[in-house]
């Protein structure tokens, strides 16, 4: 199948998969999700994504019923059924608190079980040479950004504003402090050090940036968790965007102002190492 879908045990073409109107994801966004890249029949960094996914379930108090081993088996069943885009694509899964009549209170766990939805569809990684233009926006999202919640309307609106400005992403800030991006993480090279926002409740722990930090440390590049101002970000030697679909790319413009480009050798050293790790990992089968 070119696009594979799954819902509560049913697997088939994505266009034929449906969910009940009373799934709490529909009217409350009451759930959480995760996503990663698939290549050569391998799901990239699955254990890291599972760590984040199960933590989101815990923080939302969703009694997700599948063990890590069971969920892995389900997700790999999608990979086995997929034959689109030379086997390369984005794998997405989410759980909601279950199907029940609309009520703000949690449904009875003995009667209502969480739902599981997943799909695998074609998507290419951002090529290494792609450069990103961004805008800045005040971060007006709620203070649980560390949960990969389904409530993404602020990010949807922000991305639309970026598109209308001729850009690909948004750099959020609270007051004058940079947090993260609408669906990516942002980090900086400043005086030879990889600087990133502390992984608190204001940002999501991105798997790609987690791996980039480890890569930097292996290469002997200093790393530092620190909140920096928008002005400091604009003056950084390099601005880096990371996500499951963008392993390590350069941001070259913010609010129509050219930025970065002052640590070319170090940036490409990190980028090449990030890509090398991905290619080795996805050839393990």
Sine and cosine of phi, psi and omega as CSV:
sin_phi,cos_phi,sin_psi,cos_psi,sin_omega,cos_omega
0.00,0.00,0.63,-0.78,-0.02,-1.00
-0.97,0.23,-0.50,0.87,0.06,-1.00
-0.64,-0.76,0.87,-0.50,-0.12,-0.99
-0.94,-0.35,0.72,-0.69,0.03,-1.00
-0.86,-0.51,0.33,-0.94,0.00,-1.00
-0.51,-0.86,0.66,-0.75,0.14,-0.99
-0.50,-0.87,0.91,-0.41,0.09,-1.00
0.73,0.69,0.76,0.65,0.09,-1.00
0.99,-0.15,-0.24,0.97,0.02,-1.00
-0.99,-0.12,0.80,-0.60,0.02,-1.00
-0.83,-0.56,0.64,-0.77,-0.02,-1.00
0.03,-1.00,-0.16,-0.99,0.06,-1.00
-0.82,0.57,0.69,-0.73,-0.09,-1.00
-0.83,0.56,-0.60,0.80,-0.04,-1.00
-0.92,0.39,-0.28,0.96,-0.03,-1.00
-0.98,-0.21,-0.02,1.00,0.00,-1.00
-1.00,-0.01,0.72,-0.69,0.01,-1.00
-0.69,-0.72,0.26,-0.97,0.05,-1.00
-0.77,-0.64,0.37,-0.93,-0.02,-1.00
-0.92,0.40,0.53,-0.85,0.02,-1.00
-0.90,0.43,-0.40,0.92,-0.01,-1.00
-1.00,-0.06,0.19,0.98,0.19,-0.98
-0.88,0.48,0.79,-0.61,-0.09,-1.00
-0.89,0.45,-0.27,0.96,0.11,-0.99
-0.92,0.40,-0.49,0.87,-0.09,-1.00
-0.94,0.34,-0.73,0.69,-0.12,-0.99
-0.95,-0.30,-0.18,0.98,0.05,-1.00
-0.84,-0.54,-0.25,0.97,-0.18,-0.98
0.88,0.47,0.51,0.86,-0.14,-0.99
-0.99,0.10,0.99,0.17,-0.02,-1.00
-0.01,-1.00,-0.11,-0.99,0.02,-1.00
-0.57,-0.83,0.22,-0.97,-0.12,-0.99
-0.52,-0.85,0.13,-0.99,0.20,-0.98
-0.44,-0.90,0.20,-0.98,-0.04,-1.00
-0.37,-0.93,0.52,-0.85,0.04,-1.00
-0.42,-0.91,0.04,-1.00,-0.11,-0.99
-0.99,-0.16,0.53,-0.85,0.04,-1.00
-0.86,-0.50,0.72,-0.70,0.07,-1.00
-0.46,-0.89,0.65,-0.76,0.01,-1.00
0.82,0.58,0.57,0.82,0.02,-1.00
0.96,0.28,0.22,0.98,-0.04,-1.00
-0.90,-0.44,0.74,-0.68,0.11,-0.99
-1.00,0.02,0.87,-0.49,-0.12,-0.99
-0.95,0.30,0.75,-0.66,0.13,-0.99
0.79,0.62,0.68,0.73,-0.12,-0.99
-0.89,0.47,-0.64,0.77,-0.02,-1.00
-0.89,0.46,-0.62,0.79,0.05,-1.00
-0.90,0.43,-0.68,0.74,0.02,-1.00
-0.92,0.39,-0.60,0.80,0.07,-1.00
-0.90,0.44,-0.66,0.75,0.04,-1.00
-0.82,0.57,-0.73,0.69,-0.03,-1.00
-0.94,0.35,-0.67,0.74,-0.03,-1.00
-0.89,0.45,-0.75,0.66,-0.03,-1.00
-0.93,0.37,-0.49,0.87,0.09,-1.00
-0.93,0.36,-0.63,0.77,0.07,-1.00
-0.88,0.48,-0.67,0.74,0.05,-1.00
-0.86,0.51,-0.69,0.72,-0.01,-1.00
-0.89,0.46,-0.71,0.70,-0.05,-1.00
-0.92,0.39,-0.52,0.85,0.05,-1.00
-1.00,0.03,-0.05,1.00,0.00,-1.00
0.86,0.51,0.64,0.77,0.11,-0.99
-1.00,-0.06,0.86,-0.51,-0.05,-1.00
-0.99,0.16,0.92,0.39,-0.05,-1.00
-0.84,0.54,0.76,-0.65,-0.23,-0.97
-1.00,0.00,-0.21,0.98,-0.07,-1.00
-0.99,-0.11,0.64,-0.76,0.11,-0.99
-0.96,0.27,0.20,-0.98,0.04,-1.00
-0.86,0.51,-0.65,0.76,-0.01,-1.00
-0.91,0.41,-0.65,0.76,0.01,-1.00
-0.93,0.38,-0.66,0.75,0.00,-1.00
-0.92,0.39,-0.64,0.77,0.04,-1.00
-0.86,0.50,-0.67,0.74,0.01,-1.00
-0.89,0.46,-0.66,0.75,0.02,-1.00
-0.89,0.45,-0.72,0.69,-0.04,-1.00
-0.91,0.41,-0.62,0.79,0.03,-1.00
-0.95,0.32,-0.36,0.93,0.10,-1.00
-0.92,0.38,-0.51,0.86,0.09,-1.00
-0.94,0.34,-0.66,0.75,0.01,-1.00
-0.87,0.49,-0.67,0.74,-0.02,-1.00
-0.92,0.39,-0.50,0.87,-0.02,-1.00
-1.00,0.05,-0.11,0.99,-0.14,-0.99
-1.00,-0.06,0.73,-0.68,0.07,-1.00
-0.69,-0.73,0.42,0.91,0.00,-1.00
-1.00,-0.02,0.43,-0.91,0.18,-0.98
0.80,0.61,0.64,0.77,-0.03,-1.00
0.84,0.54,0.51,0.86,0.05,-1.00
0.99,0.14,0.08,1.00,-0.01,-1.00
-0.98,-0.20,0.69,-0.72,0.00,-1.00
0.00,-1.00,-0.02,-1.00,0.00,-1.00
-0.97,-0.22,0.77,-0.64,0.03,-1.00
-0.96,-0.28,0.84,-0.54,-0.05,-1.00
-0.84,-0.55,0.66,-0.75,0.14,-0.99
-0.60,-0.80,0.49,-0.87,0.02,-1.00
-0.54,-0.84,0.43,-0.90,0.15,-0.99
-0.83,-0.56,0.54,-0.84,0.16,-0.99
-0.88,-0.47,0.19,-0.98,-0.05,-1.00
-0.93,0.36,-0.25,0.97,0.06,-1.00
0.71,-0.70,-0.12,-0.99,0.00,-1.00
-0.95,-0.31,0.87,-0.49,-0.06,-1.00
-0.32,-0.95,0.36,-0.93,0.10,-1.00
-0.85,0.53,0.57,-0.82,-0.10,-0.99
-0.88,0.48,0.86,-0.51,0.04,-1.00
-0.34,-0.94,0.76,-0.65,-0.04,-1.00
-0.88,0.47,-0.50,0.87,0.02,-1.00
-0.93,0.35,0.52,-0.86,0.07,-1.00
-0.87,0.49,0.63,-0.77,0.10,-1.00
-0.95,0.32,0.31,-0.95,0.01,-1.00
-0.90,0.44,0.85,-0.52,-0.05,-1.00
-0.91,0.42,-0.38,0.93,0.02,-1.00
-0.98,0.22,-0.29,0.96,-0.04,-1.00
-0.93,-0.36,-0.49,0.87,-0.09,-1.00
-0.86,-0.51,0.83,-0.56,0.01,-1.00
-0.96,-0.29,0.49,-0.87,0.04,-1.00
-0.87,0.50,0.54,-0.84,0.07,-1.00
-0.99,-0.10,0.50,-0.86,0.06,-1.00
-0.84,-0.55,0.82,-0.57,0.06,-1.00
-0.82,-0.57,0.59,-0.81,0.02,-1.00
-0.45,-0.89,0.38,-0.92,0.14,-0.99
-0.40,-0.91,0.39,-0.92,0.06,-1.00
-0.77,-0.64,0.83,-0.56,-0.07,-1.00
-0.63,-0.78,0.35,-0.94,-0.04,-1.00
-0.89,0.46,0.68,-0.73,0.16,-0.99
-0.27,-0.96,0.71,-0.70,0.05,-1.00
-1.00,-0.08,0.52,-0.85,0.15,-0.99
-0.91,0.43,0.48,-0.87,0.13,-0.99
-0.89,0.46,0.80,-0.59,0.02,-1.00
-0.88,0.47,0.47,-0.88,-0.09,-1.00
-0.85,0.53,-0.56,0.83,-0.09,-1.00
-0.99,0.14,-0.11,0.99,-0.02,-1.00
-0.93,0.37,0.74,-0.67,0.07,-1.00
-0.94,-0.34,0.55,-0.84,-0.09,-1.00
-0.94,-0.34,0.66,-0.75,0.16,-0.99
-0.95,-0.30,0.66,-0.76,-0.09,-1.00
-0.71,-0.70,0.21,-0.98,0.19,-0.98
-0.84,-0.55,0.27,-0.96,0.09,-1.00
-0.96,-0.29,0.60,-0.80,0.05,-1.00
-0.62,-0.78,0.56,-0.83,0.13,-0.99
-0.88,0.48,0.74,-0.67,-0.02,-1.00
-0.99,0.14,0.98,-0.20,-0.03,-1.00
-0.97,-0.23,0.24,0.97,0.00,-1.00
-0.96,0.29,0.23,-0.97,-0.03,-1.00
-0.96,0.28,0.17,-0.99,-0.15,-0.99
-1.00,-0.03,0.67,0.74,0.14,-0.99
-0.73,-0.68,0.69,0.72,-0.07,-1.00
-0.92,0.38,-0.26,0.97,0.02,-1.00
-0.97,0.25,-0.21,0.98,0.07,-1.00
-1.00,-0.08,0.76,-0.65,0.00,-1.00
-0.99,0.13,0.91,0.42,-0.08,-1.00
-0.95,0.31,0.35,-0.94,0.06,-1.00
-0.97,0.24,-0.19,0.98,-0.06,-1.00
-0.98,0.18,1.00,0.05,-0.15,-0.99
-0.91,-0.41,0.25,0.97,-0.03,-1.00
-0.82,0.57,-0.70,0.71,0.03,-1.00
-0.85,0.53,-0.63,0.78,0.02,-1.00
-0.94,0.33,-0.59,0.81,0.05,-1.00
-0.88,0.47,-0.74,0.67,0.00,-1.00
-0.89,0.45,-0.66,0.75,-0.01,-1.00
-0.90,0.44,-0.67,0.74,0.02,-1.00
-0.90,0.43,-0.60,0.80,0.05,-1.00
-0.89,0.45,-0.65,0.76,0.04,-1.00
-0.89,0.45,-0.62,0.79,0.04,-1.00
-0.89,0.45,-0.71,0.70,0.01,-1.00
-0.86,0.50,-0.69,0.73,-0.02,-1.00
-0.92,0.40,-0.36,0.93,0.05,-1.00
-1.00,-0.05,0.09,1.00,0.00,-1.00
0.97,0.23,0.44,0.90,-0.04,-1.00
-0.86,-0.50,0.14,-0.99,-0.05,-1.00
-0.95,-0.30,-0.28,0.96,-0.06,-1.00
-0.42,-0.91,0.10,-1.00,-0.07,-1.00
-0.80,-0.61,0.70,-0.71,0.16,-0.99
-0.98,-0.20,0.91,-0.42,0.01,-1.00
-0.99,0.13,0.49,-0.87,0.13,-0.99
-0.58,-0.81,0.54,-0.84,0.11,-0.99
-0.94,-0.33,0.92,-0.40,-0.18,-0.98
0.90,0.43,-0.84,-0.54,0.03,-1.00
-0.95,-0.30,0.22,0.98,-0.05,-1.00
-0.97,-0.22,0.82,-0.57,0.01,-1.00
-0.94,0.35,0.68,-0.73,0.07,-1.00
-0.94,-0.33,-0.99,0.14,-0.03,-1.00
-0.51,-0.86,-0.38,-0.92,-0.01,-1.00
-0.87,-0.49,0.09,-1.00,-0.10,-0.99
-0.90,0.45,-0.62,0.79,0.08,-1.00
-0.57,-0.82,0.49,0.87,0.00,-1.00
-0.52,-0.85,0.12,-0.99,0.17,-0.99
-0.96,-0.30,0.45,-0.89,0.07,-1.00
-0.85,-0.53,0.67,-0.74,0.08,-1.00
-0.68,-0.73,0.09,-1.00,-0.17,-0.99
-0.62,-0.78,0.56,-0.83,0.22,-0.98
-0.98,-0.20,0.89,-0.46,-0.02,-1.00
-0.76,-0.65,0.91,-0.41,0.00,-1.00
0.79,0.62,0.68,0.73,0.08,-1.00
0.99,0.13,0.07,1.00,-0.02,-1.00
-0.91,-0.41,0.67,-0.74,0.10,-0.99
-0.99,0.10,0.90,-0.44,-0.08,-1.00
-0.93,-0.37,0.71,-0.70,-0.03,-1.00
-0.57,-0.82,0.37,-0.93,0.00,-1.00
-0.92,0.39,0.67,-0.75,0.08,-1.00
-0.82,0.58,0.57,-0.82,-0.05,-1.00
-1.00,0.09,0.98,0.22,0.03,-1.00
-0.94,-0.35,-0.36,-0.93,-0.06,-1.00
-0.97,0.23,-0.06,1.00,-0.02,-1.00
-1.00,0.04,-0.25,0.97,-0.04,-1.00
-0.66,-0.75,0.35,-0.94,0.10,-1.00
-1.00,-0.03,0.71,-0.70,0.09,-1.00
-0.94,0.34,0.98,-0.18,0.01,-1.00
-0.97,0.25,0.64,-0.77,0.00,-1.00
-0.94,0.33,-0.63,0.78,0.00,-1.00
-0.90,0.44,-0.66,0.75,0.00,-1.00
-0.95,0.31,-0.54,0.84,0.08,-1.00
-0.85,0.52,-0.70,0.71,0.02,-1.00
-0.94,0.35,-0.58,0.82,0.02,-1.00
-0.91,0.42,-0.64,0.77,0.04,-1.00
-0.88,0.47,-0.71,0.70,0.03,-1.00
-0.89,0.45,-0.63,0.78,0.02,-1.00
-0.89,0.46,-0.71,0.71,0.02,-1.00
-0.86,0.51,-0.69,0.72,-0.02,-1.00
-0.90,0.43,-0.62,0.79,0.06,-1.00
-0.89,0.45,-0.55,0.84,-0.02,-1.00
-1.00,0.09,-0.03,1.00,-0.02,-1.00
0.99,0.15,0.27,0.96,0.04,-1.00
-1.00,0.06,0.83,-0.56,0.01,-1.00
-0.88,0.48,0.56,-0.83,0.06,-1.00
-0.80,-0.60,0.46,-0.89,-0.03,-1.00
-0.46,-0.89,0.78,-0.62,0.12,-0.99
-1.00,0.03,0.88,-0.48,-0.07,-1.00
-0.33,-0.94,0.67,-0.74,0.15,-0.99
-0.97,0.23,0.77,-0.64,0.04,-1.00
-0.84,-0.55,0.35,-0.94,-0.03,-1.00
-0.99,0.16,0.27,-0.96,0.06,-1.00
-0.87,0.50,-0.65,0.76,0.01,-1.00
-0.89,0.46,-0.69,0.73,0.04,-1.00
-0.89,0.45,-0.62,0.79,0.03,-1.00
-0.90,0.44,-0.70,0.71,-0.02,-1.00
-0.89,0.45,-0.46,0.89,-0.04,-1.00
-0.99,-0.12,0.07,1.00,0.00,-1.00
-0.89,0.45,0.42,-0.91,0.01,-1.00
-0.91,0.42,-0.62,0.78,0.09,-1.00
-0.57,-0.82,0.57,-0.82,0.14,-0.99
-0.91,-0.42,0.77,-0.64,-0.14,-0.99
-0.85,-0.53,0.73,-0.69,0.08,-1.00
-0.96,-0.30,0.71,-0.70,0.03,-1.00
-0.70,-0.71,0.58,-0.81,0.10,-0.99
-0.24,-0.97,0.00,-1.00,0.02,-1.00
-0.89,0.45,-0.48,0.88,0.00,-1.00
-0.98,-0.19,-0.13,0.99,0.00,-1.00
-0.72,-0.69,1.00,-0.08,-0.17,-0.98
-0.91,0.40,-0.65,0.76,-0.01,-1.00
-0.11,-0.99,0.99,-0.17,-0.02,-1.00
-0.77,-0.64,0.31,-0.95,-0.07,-1.00
-1.00,0.02,0.64,-0.77,0.22,-0.98
-0.98,-0.18,0.84,-0.55,-0.09,-1.00
-0.91,-0.41,-0.10,0.99,0.00,-1.00
-0.51,-0.86,0.72,-0.69,0.07,-1.00
-0.75,-0.66,0.86,-0.51,-0.01,-1.00
0.81,0.59,0.67,0.74,0.05,-1.00
0.95,0.31,0.14,0.99,-0.02,-1.00
-0.96,-0.29,0.80,-0.60,0.05,-1.00
-0.89,0.46,0.66,-0.75,0.00,-1.00
-0.68,-0.73,0.27,-0.96,0.11,-0.99
0.92,0.39,-0.40,-0.92,0.01,-1.00
0.98,0.20,0.29,0.96,-0.07,-1.00
-0.93,-0.37,0.07,1.00,0.05,-1.00
-0.63,-0.78,0.84,0.55,-0.14,-0.99
-0.86,0.51,-0.74,0.68,-0.06,-1.00
-0.89,0.45,-0.72,0.69,-0.03,-1.00
-0.92,0.39,-0.65,0.76,0.02,-1.00
-0.86,0.51,-0.75,0.66,-0.04,-1.00
-0.93,0.37,-0.48,0.88,0.10,-1.00
-0.89,0.46,-0.71,0.70,0.03,-1.00
-0.93,0.37,-0.70,0.72,-0.02,-1.00
-0.88,0.47,-0.73,0.68,0.00,-1.00
-0.88,0.48,-0.65,0.76,0.00,-1.00
-0.92,0.40,-0.62,0.79,0.02,-1.00
-0.90,0.43,-0.69,0.72,0.03,-1.00
-0.92,0.39,-0.64,0.77,0.03,-1.00
-0.87,0.50,-0.68,0.73,0.01,-1.00
-0.88,0.47,-0.70,0.71,-0.01,-1.00
-0.88,0.47,-0.70,0.71,-0.05,-1.00
-0.92,0.39,-0.63,0.78,0.05,-1.00
-0.91,0.41,-0.70,0.71,-0.04,-1.00
-0.88,0.48,-0.69,0.72,-0.09,-1.00
-0.99,0.11,0.09,1.00,0.11,-0.99
-0.94,-0.33,0.19,0.98,-0.11,-0.99
-0.94,0.33,-0.38,0.92,-0.01,-1.00
-1.00,0.05,0.00,0.00,0.00,0.00
